[in-house]
């Protein structure tokens, strides 16, 4: 009887210890989840800041091209092409990154966040090589042609060309940096969520 009593007491103690251990594991998982979401939110905040910068720059670009259209008398076709391209690039970029906003990440599981980050990285590559570069190949000669048709003073035309080259170089550097930064953020998010998923599968 005494042996049975001792065994029962030990069994009860082991159950209590197991319950305490499970509670600690759950609390640790909650802490890890919160830390993970906080890290992902910080990464996504950088994307959202870049989006706002892109929106502001795009709106300023639209305003400047409207001004140039009226002041230099650019063709309607060129002006519409430029403005539509600017607005479309802003809208598409905001659409693609919307799934990685901090508010969405907090309410999403890691696998979904991983897929969205991978989608963003693929989109950035596609946008650069299939849309961005072909657009510039068309747009740069077109604006040079437009300027040559509306500016009669050769020195003034040369000044426009030089200013355009300087602006293009600055814009190109800024665009490449943003492209690389977005890819790096997407890769960081993928690495974080991939590690988290691997941990979950290893636990199983």
Order of alpha helices (4+ residues) and beta strands (2+ residues): alpha-alpha-alpha-alpha-alpha-alpha
